[in-house]
Amino acid sequence: MVLKLKLLRMERELTQWEISHASEISQGRYSMIERGLIEATPEERERLAQILQAPASTLFRPACRARTTNTASAGAVGSNLHQEKNGPNEEGVR
């Protein structure tokens, strides 16, 4: 499970070290917080919220990632399968 905390950090192009340094949390502890292995203290939550400019209540929720579908590739695969099954088209192209 990816926490919103990690996605916000990545969106802002910050490293774990930069966040941990700014929040005065050791990098090892921050890493464990980000991975959901340990819980942040209320003070740590507030500092992280200020750094990431996000409500503290949202930082530790599971993150929803948008799914991306490459429809062009899917269409090309479908087209190729159709051509293989039905043979060449009018121009003689498969």
N, C-alpha and C positions, 0 to 999 in steps of 0.2 A: 504494500500500500504506500503510495506516495502522498506525503502531506502537502497541504497548500504552502506551508513554509518553504519547502524546497522549490516548488514551482515559482513562487514569488522571488526567491533568491536568484534563480536562473533567468527569469524574465528581466531582472535588473542587472544581469551580467556581473554578479558578485560571486566571489569565491567563499567557501566556508571560512577560510582564514580571515577574509575581510570582515565578514559578519561577526565572527567570534571576537576579533580584535575590537571592533566598534562597540560590541555589546558587553565587553569585559567578561566573556565566557571562554574557557579554554576551547581550543579547536576540537579536541577529542570529545569534550562534553557536548559541544554544539553538534558535532557529527551524530552522536547518539540521540540527541533530541530530535534532529532532523529525520533520522531513521525510525523514530518512534520507539526506541529502546528504553528511554527514560523520559520522564516528564520534566518540563521546565518549571521553575519556581514562578510564582506570580510576578516577581520583580523581573525575572528573565523574559517572561512573556511580554511585559510592557516595554522593555528595552528593544526586543526584537520587533515589536509592532511599530515602534517609533522609527527604527532604522529602515524597515521595509514599507513604511507608510501604509499600513493596513490595520484594520481592527484586530486586536489581540484575540477576539473570540473566533476569528476565522482561520488563524494561522495553523491550528492543529486539527483541522478537519481533513478528511480524505479529499484529495484533489481529483477533480474530474478533468480528464484530458479530452480534447476534441479529437474525434477520429477523422482521419483523412483518407479518402478513397480516391485512388487515381482512376477516374472513369475513362480517361483516354486509353490507358493500358488495358483496362477491362474490356473496352469496346474492341480494341485491336485483337485481343485474345479471342473474344467471341467471334469476330469476323474471320479470323484464321481458322477456327474450328469449323465454321460454316462452310468455308471454301474447301477445306480438306474433305468434308463429308460429301459435298455436292459437286466437286470438280471445278474446273476453271469457269470463269464468267464469260460473257460474250466476247470480250477482247482476248480471251485465251489466257487471262491472268488468274492465277490461283489465289 
